[in-house]
C-alpha cells in the first residue's frame, strides 16, 4: 500500500486538530455548538475561568477559522464556522 507523501494536503487538518487539542477549547467549541453561539461573558459564567483566558483561546480558534465573531453593539457573539470542526466535535462527544 502506498501512502500519499504530499504532506501539504494535511496541513489544514493538522492545524485544526492542534488547535482543538486543548480541553478548554474543546469545551468552548462544544458549548457554542450546543447553544448556537454566545458571548465571552456567558462563556466565563459557564467555564469559571478568567475572561482573558477565554479570549486567548477564542483568538486561537478564530485564527484557524473554527469560530467567528459578530459584533452586536459592545458585545461579540461567537459561533462555530468550520464544518469539519462541527463534524469532529459531534463525533467525539456522541453517546
N, CA, C and O atoms as a printed pandas DataFrame, in Angstrom:
     atom_number atom_name residue_name chain_id  residue_number  x_coord  y_coord  z_coord
0              1         N          UNK        A               1    0.846   -1.189    0.000
1              2        CA          UNK        A               1    0.000    0.000    0.000
2              3         C          UNK        A               1    0.886    1.244    0.000
3              4         O          UNK        A               1    1.783    1.379    0.832
4              5         N          UNK        A               2    0.629    2.136   -0.927
5              6        CA          UNK        A               2    1.365    3.396   -0.990
6              7         C          UNK        A               2    0.652    4.455   -0.162
7              8         O          UNK        A               2   -0.578    4.504   -0.115
8              9         N          UNK        A               3    1.429    5.287    0.479
9             10        CA          UNK        A               3    0.874    6.420    1.225
10            11         C          UNK        A               3    1.202    7.693    0.456
11            12         O          UNK        A               3    2.277    7.818   -0.130
12            13         N          UNK        A               4    0.272    8.624    0.465
13            14        CA          UNK        A               4    0.463    9.912   -0.197
14            15         C          UNK        A               4    1.455   10.739    0.616
15            16         O          UNK        A               4    1.183   11.089    1.765
16            17         N          UNK        A               5    2.596   11.047    0.025
17            18        CA          UNK        A               5    3.645   11.768    0.760
18            19         C          UNK        A               5    3.541   13.277    0.627
19            20         O          UNK        A               5    4.416   14.000    1.104
20            21         N          UNK        A               6    2.490   13.763   -0.011
21            22        CA          UNK        A               6    2.307   15.210   -0.159
22            23         C          UNK        A               6    1.696   15.754    1.135
23            24         O          UNK        A               6    0.477   15.880    1.254
24            25         N          UNK        A               7    2.560   16.074    2.102
25            26        CA          UNK        A               7    2.097   16.480    3.428
26            27         C          UNK        A               7    1.338   17.799    3.429
27            28         O          UNK        A               7    0.583   18.078    4.361
28            29         N          UNK        A               8    1.528   18.614    2.393
29            30        CA          UNK        A               8    0.825   19.898    2.345
30            31         C          UNK        A               8   -0.694   19.695    2.345
31            32         O          UNK        A               8   -1.440   20.567    2.791
32            33         N          UNK        A               9   -1.146   18.546    1.846
33            34        CA          UNK        A               9   -2.580   18.245    1.841
34            35         C          UNK        A               9   -3.142   18.084    3.258
35            36         O          UNK        A               9   -4.348   18.195    3.478
36            37         N          UNK        A              10   -2.255   17.824    4.199
37            38        CA          UNK        A              10   -2.678   17.536    5.567
38            39         C          UNK        A              10   -2.552   18.731    6.509
39            40         O          UNK        A              10   -2.976   18.662    7.663
40            41         N          UNK        A              11   -1.971   19.821    6.019
41            42        CA          UNK        A              11   -1.708   20.976    6.890
42            43         C          UNK        A              11   -2.964   21.519    7.552
43            44         O          UNK        A              11   -2.974   21.746    8.762
44            45         N          UNK        A              12   -4.029   21.730    6.775
45            46        CA          UNK        A              12   -5.256   22.311    7.335
46            47         C          UNK        A              12   -5.844   21.413    8.425
47            48         O          UNK        A              12   -6.226   21.892    9.492
48            49         N          UNK        A              13   -5.912   20.123    8.152
49            50        CA          UNK        A              13   -6.461   19.189    9.144
50            51         C          UNK        A              13   -5.571   19.112   10.374
51            52         O          UNK        A              13   -6.069   19.038   11.498
52            53         N          UNK        A              14   -4.257   19.130   10.170
53            54        CA          UNK        A              14   -3.331   19.079   11.302
54            55         C          UNK        A              14   -3.490   20.318   12.183
55            56         O          UNK        A              14   -3.497   20.210   13.409
56            57         N          UNK        A              15   -3.619   21.497   11.562
57            58        CA          UNK        A              15   -3.813   22.733   12.338
58            59         C          UNK        A              15   -5.130   22.685   13.117
59            60         O          UNK        A              15   -5.181   23.082   14.281
60            61         N          UNK        A              16   -6.184   22.200   12.476
61            62        CA          UNK        A              16   -7.485   22.070   13.141
62            63         C          UNK        A              16   -7.358   21.180   14.372
63            64         O          UNK        A              16   -7.846   21.526   15.448
64            65         N          UNK        A              17   -6.705   20.040   14.211
65            66        CA          UNK        A              17   -6.540   19.114   15.340
66            67         C          UNK        A              17   -5.667   19.712   16.439
67            68         O          UNK        A              17   -5.954   19.540   17.623
68            69         N          UNK        A              18   -4.597   20.417   16.050
69            70        CA          UNK        A              18   -3.714   21.029   17.057
70            71         C          UNK        A              18   -4.463   22.045   17.901
71            72         O          UNK        A              18   -4.326   22.067   19.124
72            73         N          UNK        A              19   -5.254   22.883   17.250
73            74        CA          UNK        A              19   -5.966   23.928   17.982
74            75         C          UNK        A              19   -7.058   23.320   18.870
75            76         O          UNK        A              19   -7.282   23.792   19.984
76            77         N          UNK        A              20   -7.725   22.294   18.388
77            78        CA          UNK        A              20   -8.783   21.660   19.184
78            79         C          UNK        A              20   -8.232   20.778   20.308
79            80         O          UNK        A              20   -8.972   20.397   21.215
80            81         N          UNK        A              21   -6.942   20.454   20.252
81            82        CA          UNK        A              21   -6.349   19.535   21.222
82            83         C          UNK        A              21   -6.060   20.213   22.553
83            84         O          UNK        A              21   -4.951   20.110   23.076
84            85         N          UNK        A              22   -7.046   20.900   23.099
85            86        CA          UNK        A              22   -6.938   21.545   24.410
86            87         C          UNK        A              22   -8.313   21.455   25.080
87            88         O          UNK        A              22   -9.319   21.787   24.452
88            89         N          UNK        A              23   -8.376   21.020   26.318
89            90        CA          UNK        A              23   -9.681   20.816   26.968
90            91         C          UNK        A              23  -10.580   22.054   26.982
91            92         O          UNK        A              23  -11.785   21.938   26.755
92            93         N          UNK        A              24  -10.017   23.232   27.243
93            94        CA          UNK        A              24  -10.847   24.440   27.301
94            95         C          UNK        A              24  -11.384   24.777   25.910
95            96         O          UNK        A              24  -12.547   25.154   25.765
96            97         N          UNK        A              25  -10.542   24.642   24.895
97            98        CA          UNK        A              25  -11.017   24.951   23.538
98            99         C          UNK        A              25  -12.059   23.940   23.075
99           100         O          UNK        A              25  -13.034   24.316   22.425
100          101         N          UNK        A              26  -11.867   22.666   23.401
101          102        CA          UNK        A              26  -12.899   21.669   23.086
102          103         C          UNK        A              26  -14.212   22.035   23.758
103          104         O          UNK        A              26  -15.276   21.958   23.144
104          105         N          UNK        A              27  -14.132   22.430   25.007
105          106        CA          UNK        A              27  -15.314   22.820   25.769
106          107         C          UNK        A              27  -15.992   24.039   25.147
107          108         O          UNK        A              27  -17.218   24.073   25.037
108          109         N          UNK        A              28  -15.219   25.026   24.744
109          110        CA          UNK        A              28  -15.773   26.231   24.126
110          111         C          UNK        A              28  -16.513   25.870   22.840
111          112         O          UNK        A              28  -17.654   26.288   22.643
112          113         N          UNK        A              29  -15.875   25.101   21.972
113          114        CA          UNK        A              29  -16.494   24.758   20.687
114          115         C          UNK        A              29  -17.737   23.903   20.908
115          116         O          UNK        A              29  -18.766   24.132   20.273
116          117         N          UNK        A              30  -17.652   22.927   21.796
117          118        CA          UNK        A              30  -18.818   22.079   22.101
118          119         C          UNK        A              30  -19.960   22.934   22.643
119          120         O          UNK        A              30  -21.111   22.762   22.241
120          121         N          UNK        A              31  -19.647   23.851   23.550
121          122        CA          UNK        A              31  -20.666   24.733   24.131
122          123         C          UNK        A              31  -21.287   25.658   23.091
123          124         O          UNK        A              31  -22.497   25.884   23.103
124          125         N          UNK        A              32  -20.466   26.191   22.193
125          126        CA          UNK        A              32  -21.003   27.055   21.135
126          127         C          UNK        A              32  -21.958   26.271   20.242
127          128         O          UNK        A              32  -23.001   26.787   19.841
128          129         N          UNK        A              33  -21.606   25.030   19.931
129          130        CA          UNK        A              33  -22.482   24.203   19.096
130          131         C          UNK        A              33  -23.803   23.901   19.808
131          132         O          UNK        A              33  -24.873   23.968   19.203
132          133         N          UNK        A              34  -23.717   23.572   21.085
133          134        CA          UNK        A              34  -24.927   23.222   21.840
134          135         C          UNK        A              34  -25.836   24.420   22.057
135          136         O          UNK        A              34  -27.059   24.278   22.095
136          137         N          UNK        A              35  -25.241   25.606   22.200
137          138        CA          UNK        A              35  -26.024   26.811   22.489
138          139         C          UNK        A              35  -26.302   27.661   21.255
139          140         O          UNK        A              35  -27.011   28.664   21.343
140          141         N          UNK        A              36  -25.758   27.277   20.121
141          142        CA          UNK        A              36  -25.939   28.068   18.910
142          143         C          UNK        A              36  -25.140   29.359   18.922
143          144         O          UNK        A              36  -25.401   30.254   18.118
144          145         N          UNK        A              37  -24.173   29.470   19.820
145          146        CA          UNK        A              37  -23.332   30.652   19.925
146          147         C          UNK        A              37  -23.595   31.423   21.202
147          148         O          UNK        A              37  -24.640   31.266   21.833
148          149         N          UNK        A              38  -22.630   32.266   21.580
149          150        CA          UNK        A              38  -22.795   33.111   22.769
150          151         C          UNK        A              38  -21.644   34.112   22.840
151          152         O          UNK        A              38  -20.757   34.117   21.987
152          153         N          UNK        A              39  -21.673   34.955   23.864
153          154        CA          UNK        A              39  -20.612   35.943   24.050
154          155         C          UNK        A              39  -19.621   35.476   25.124
155          156         O          UNK        A              39  -19.839   34.460   25.784
156          157         N          UNK        A              40  -18.544   36.226   25.285
157          158        CA          UNK        A              40  -17.486   35.852   26.228
158          159         C          UNK        A              40  -17.996   35.842   27.668
159          160         O          UNK        A              40  -17.597   34.978   28.449
160          161         N          UNK        A              41  -18.863   36.774   28.032
161          162        CA          UNK        A              41  -19.395   36.819   29.398
162          163         C          UNK        A              41  -20.134   35.533   29.743
163          164         O          UNK        A              41  -19.981   34.994   30.839
164          165         N          UNK        A              42  -20.935   35.047   28.801
165          166        CA          UNK        A              42  -21.662   33.791   29.027
166          167         C          UNK        A              42  -20.679   32.636   29.186
167          168         O          UNK        A              42  -20.853   31.784   30.057
168          169         N          UNK        A              43  -19.645   32.608   28.343
169          170        CA          UNK        A              43  -18.628   31.543   28.440
170          171         C          UNK        A              43  -17.927   31.601   29.786
171          172         O          UNK        A              43  -17.666   30.570   30.407
172          173         N          UNK        A              44  -17.625   32.809   30.230
173          174        CA          UNK        A              44  -16.929   32.982   31.512
174          175         C          UNK        A              44  -17.796   32.459   32.656
175          176         O          UNK        A              44  -17.290   31.792   33.558
176          177         N          UNK        A              45  -19.086   32.754   32.627
177          178        CA          UNK        A              45  -20.001   32.254   33.660
178          179         C          UNK        A              45  -20.048   30.735   33.665
179          180         O          UNK        A              45  -20.063   30.114   34.728
180          181         N          UNK        A              46  -20.071   30.133   32.478
181          182        CA          UNK        A              46  -20.173   28.675   32.368
182          183         C          UNK        A              46  -18.875   27.972   32.744
183          184         O          UNK        A              46  -18.892   26.959   33.444
184          185         N          UNK        A              47  -17.760   28.504   32.282
185          186        CA          UNK        A              47  -16.479   27.814   32.437
186          187         C          UNK        A              47  -15.751   28.155   33.735
187          188         O          UNK        A              47  -14.878   27.408   34.178
188          189         N          UNK        A              48  -16.111   29.284   34.341
189          190        CA          UNK        A              48  -15.453   29.731   35.578
190          191         C          UNK        A              48  -13.936   29.887   35.395
191          192         O          UNK        A              48  -13.155   29.496   36.261
192          193         N          UNK        A              49  -13.534   30.465   34.252
193          194        CA          UNK        A              49  -12.137   30.823   34.018
194          195         C          UNK        A              49  -12.100   32.301   33.654
195          196         O          UNK        A              49  -13.104   32.849   33.199
196          197         N          UNK        A              50  -10.947   32.960   33.850
197          198        CA          UNK        A              50  -10.868   34.401   33.574
198          199         C          UNK        A              50  -11.201   34.740   32.121
199          200         O          UNK        A              50  -10.932   33.957   31.210
200          201         N          UNK        A              51  -11.783   35.906   31.925
201          202        CA          UNK        A              51  -12.147   36.363   30.588
202          203         C          UNK        A              51  -10.926   36.408   29.676
203          204         O          UNK        A              51  -11.019   36.088   28.492
204          205         N          UNK        A              52   -9.774   36.808   30.232
205          206        CA          UNK        A              52   -8.559   36.882   29.408
206          207         C          UNK        A              52   -8.176   35.504   28.878
207          208         O          UNK        A              52   -7.693   35.390   27.751
208          209         N          UNK        A              53   -8.384   34.462   29.672
209          210        CA          UNK        A              53   -8.087   33.096   29.244
210          211         C          UNK        A              53   -9.002   32.687   28.100
211          212         O          UNK        A              53   -8.549   32.117   27.108
212          213         N          UNK        A              54  -10.289   32.978   28.241
213          214        CA          UNK        A              54  -11.256   32.647   27.191
214          215         C          UNK        A              54  -10.909   33.407   25.916
215          216         O          UNK        A              54  -10.959   32.843   24.823
216          217         N          UNK        A              55  -10.561   34.673   26.051
217          218        CA          UNK        A              55  -10.215   35.483   24.877
218          219         C          UNK        A              55   -8.999   34.921   24.148
219          220         O          UNK        A              55   -8.962   34.922   22.917
220          221         N          UNK        A              56   -7.998   34.440   24.898
221          222        CA          UNK        A              56   -6.814   33.840   24.277
222          223         C          UNK        A              56   -7.193   32.584   23.496
223          224         O          UNK        A              56   -6.717   32.370   22.381
224          225         N          UNK        A              57   -8.047   31.761   24.087
225          226        CA          UNK        A              57   -8.485   30.539   23.405
226          227         C          UNK        A              57   -9.314   30.878   22.171
227          228         O          UNK        A              57   -9.149   30.248   21.126
228          229         N          UNK        A              58  -10.195   31.858   22.276
229          230        CA          UNK        A              58  -11.010   32.264   21.130
230          231         C          UNK        A              58  -10.144   32.799   19.996
231          232         O          UNK        A              58  -10.438   32.568   18.823
232          233         N          UNK        A              59   -9.080   33.512   20.346
233          234        CA          UNK        A              59   -8.172   34.049   19.325
234          235         C          UNK        A              59   -7.546   32.904   18.525
235          236         O          UNK        A              59   -7.436   32.987   17.301
236          237         N          UNK        A              60   -7.140   31.844   19.212
237          238        CA          UNK        A              60   -6.551   30.694   18.524
238          239         C          UNK        A              60   -7.597   29.998   17.654
239          240         O          UNK        A              60   -7.293   29.576   16.537
240          241         N          UNK        A              61   -8.824   29.876   18.158
241          242        CA          UNK        A              61   -9.900   29.242   17.398
242          243         C          UNK        A              61  -10.267   30.073   16.168
243          244         O          UNK        A              61  -10.560   29.528   15.104
244          245         N          UNK        A              62  -10.247   31.401   16.328
245          246        CA          UNK        A              62  -10.535   32.294   15.192
246          247         C          UNK        A              62   -9.426   32.242   14.147
247          248         O          UNK        A              62   -9.698   32.284   12.947
248          249         N          UNK        A              63   -8.175   32.148   14.601
249          250        CA          UNK        A              63   -7.019   32.186   13.700
250          251         C          UNK        A              63   -7.046   31.064   12.666
251          252         O          UNK        A              63   -6.568   31.244   11.546
252          253         N          UNK        A              64   -7.596   29.915   13.028
253          254        CA          UNK        A              64   -7.661   28.795   12.075
254          255         C          UNK        A              64   -9.064   28.630   11.495
255          256         O          UNK        A              64   -9.340   27.659   10.790
256          257         N          UNK        A              65   -9.949   29.584   11.795
257          258        CA          UNK        A              65  -11.268   29.585   11.173
258          259         C          UNK        A              65  -12.272   28.626   11.782
259          260         O          UNK        A              65  -13.235   28.244   11.118
260          261         N          UNK        A              66  -12.068   28.227   13.035
261          262        CA          UNK        A              66  -13.029   27.328   13.685
262          263         C          UNK        A              66  -14.233   28.114   14.187
263          264         O          UNK        A              66  -15.369   27.657   14.063
264          265         N          UNK        A              67  -13.990   29.298   14.756
265          266        CA          UNK        A              67  -15.094   30.151   15.216
266          267         C          UNK        A              67  -14.998   31.509   14.549
267          268         O          UNK        A              67  -13.943   31.917   14.064
268          269         N          UNK        A              68  -16.128   32.195   14.540
269          270        CA          UNK        A              68  -16.161   33.575   14.053
270          271         C          UNK        A              68  -16.935   34.403   15.057
271          272         O          UNK        A              68  -17.786   33.896   15.789
272          273         N          UNK        A              69  -16.621   35.686   15.074
273          274        CA          UNK        A              69  -17.298   36.602   15.976
274          275         C          UNK        A              69  -18.037   37.669   15.205
275          276         O          UNK        A              69  -17.512   38.235   14.247
276          277         N          UNK        A              70  -19.262   37.943   15.627
277          278        CA          UNK        A              70  -20.051   39.016   15.019
278          279         C          UNK        A              70  -20.351   40.041   16.100
279          280         O          UNK        A              70  -20.886   39.713   17.159
280          281         N          UNK        A              71  -19.998   41.287   15.816
281          282        CA          UNK        A              71  -20.203   42.362   16.784
282          283         C          UNK        A              71  -21.669   42.758   16.842
283          284         O          UNK        A              71  -22.334   42.917   15.818
284          285         N          UNK        A              72  -22.154   42.914   18.076
285          286        CA          UNK        A              72  -23.511   43.393   18.323
286          287         C          UNK        A              72  -23.393   44.465   19.401
287          288         O          UNK        A              72  -23.424   44.155   20.592
288          289         N          UNK        A              73  -23.259   45.719   18.990
289          290        CA          UNK        A              73  -23.010   46.790   19.958
290          291         C          UNK        A              73  -21.637   46.607   20.562
291          292         O          UNK        A              73  -20.640   46.564   19.840
292          293         N          UNK        A              74  -21.572   46.499   21.889
293          294        CA          UNK        A              74  -20.292   46.317   22.576
294          295         C          UNK        A              74  -19.899   44.852   22.689
295          296         O          UNK        A              74  -18.756   44.546   23.028
296          297         N          UNK        A              75  -20.826   43.944   22.411
297          298        CA          UNK        A              75  -20.553   42.517   22.555
298          299         C          UNK        A              75  -20.149   41.891   21.225
299          300         O          UNK        A              75  -20.521   42.363   20.150
300          301         N          UNK        A              76  -19.382   40.821   21.332
301          302        CA          UNK        A              76  -19.088   39.995   20.169
302          303         C          UNK        A              76  -19.725   38.638   20.441
303          304         O          UNK        A              76  -19.484   38.013   21.474
304          305         N          UNK        A              77  -20.530   38.208   19.503
305          306        CA          UNK        A              77  -21.266   36.960   19.605
306          307         C          UNK        A              77  -20.526   35.917   18.782
307          308         O          UNK        A              77  -20.390   36.074   17.569
308          309         N          UNK        A              78  -20.047   34.856   19.420
309          310        CA          UNK        A              78  -19.230   33.846   18.760
310          311         C          UNK        A              78  -20.059   32.636   18.354
311          312         O          UNK        A              78  -20.993   32.238   19.051
312          313         N          UNK        A              79  -19.693   32.053   17.200
313          314        CA          UNK        A              79  -20.318   30.822   16.734
314          315         C          UNK        A              79  -19.283   29.994   15.979
315          316         O          UNK        A              79  -18.250   30.508   15.552
316          317         N          UNK        A              80  -19.574   28.712   15.824
317          318        CA          UNK        A              80  -18.676   27.805   15.112
318          319         C          UNK        A              80  -18.906   27.976   13.612
319          320         O          UNK        A              80  -20.043   27.936   13.143
320          321         N          UNK        A              81  -17.818   28.166   12.864
321          322        CA          UNK        A              81  -17.942   28.441   11.431
322          323         C          UNK        A              81  -17.240   27.407   10.556
323          324         O          UNK        A              81  -17.187   27.572    9.337
324          325         N          UNK        A              82  -16.708   26.357   11.146
325          326        CA          UNK        A              82  -15.955   25.356   10.396
326          327         C          UNK        A              82  -16.692   24.024   10.439
327          328         O          UNK        A              82  -16.841   23.426   11.505
328          329         N          UNK        A              83  -17.151   23.560    9.284
329          330        CA          UNK        A              83  -17.949   22.334    9.213
330          331         C          UNK        A              83  -17.151   21.097    9.621
331          332         O          UNK        A              83  -17.711   20.169   10.205
332          333         N          UNK        A              84  -15.847   21.072    9.321
333          334        CA          UNK        A              84  -15.015   19.940    9.763
334          335         C          UNK        A              84  -14.978   19.864   11.288
335          336         O          UNK        A              84  -15.073   18.784   11.871
336          337         N          UNK        A              85  -14.840   21.023   11.918
337          338        CA          UNK        A              85  -14.811   21.066   13.379
338          339         C          UNK        A              85  -16.152   20.619   13.950
339          340         O          UNK        A              85  -16.194   19.911   14.957
340          341         N          UNK        A              86  -17.239   21.024   13.317
341          342        CA          UNK        A              86  -18.578   20.615   13.775
342          343         C          UNK        A              86  -18.680   19.092   13.736
343          344         O          UNK        A              86  -19.097   18.468   14.712
344          345         N          UNK        A              87  -18.299   18.501   12.613
345          346        CA          UNK        A              87  -18.393   17.036   12.472
346          347         C          UNK        A              87  -17.487   16.327   13.473
347          348         O          UNK        A              87  -17.863   15.303   14.043
348          349         N          UNK        A              88  -16.292   16.877   13.685
349          350        CA          UNK        A              88  -15.338   16.272   14.618
350          351         C          UNK        A              88  -15.863   16.314   16.048
351          352         O          UNK        A              88  -15.809   15.307   16.754
352          353         N          UNK        A              89  -16.366   17.453   16.479
353          354        CA          UNK        A              89  -16.894   17.586   17.843
354          355         C          UNK        A              89  -18.095   16.668   18.040
355          356         O          UNK        A              89  -18.206   16.010   19.074
356          357         N          UNK        A              90  -18.982   16.617   17.073
357          358        CA          UNK        A              90  -20.144   15.731   17.177
358          359         C          UNK        A              90  -19.714   14.281   17.298
359          360         O          UNK        A              90  -20.294   13.520   18.072
360          361         N          UNK        A              91  -18.703   13.895   16.538
361          362        CA          UNK        A              91  -18.219   12.515   16.594
362          363         C          UNK        A              91  -17.536   12.225   17.932
363          364         O          UNK        A              91  -17.728   11.155   18.510
364          365         N          UNK        A              92  -16.746   13.170   18.419
365          366        CA          UNK        A              92  -16.037   12.966   19.692
366          367         C          UNK        A              92  -16.986   12.831   20.873
367          368         O          UNK        A              92  -16.706   12.088   21.814
368          369         N          UNK        A              93  -18.115   13.549   20.830
369          370        CA          UNK        A              93  -18.991   13.606   22.005
370          371         C          UNK        A              93  -20.334   12.927   21.808
371          372         O          UNK        A              93  -21.264   13.162   22.579
372          373         N          UNK        A              94  -20.452   12.081   20.778
373          374        CA          UNK        A              94  -21.731   11.372   20.631
374          375         C          UNK        A              94  -21.783   10.245   21.663
375          376         O          UNK        A              94  -20.757    9.732   22.111
376          377         N          UNK        A              95  -23.003    9.884   22.017
377          378        CA          UNK        A              95  -23.169    8.845   23.066
378          379         C          UNK        A              95  -22.865    7.472   22.546
379          380         O          UNK        A              95  -22.954    6.496   23.291
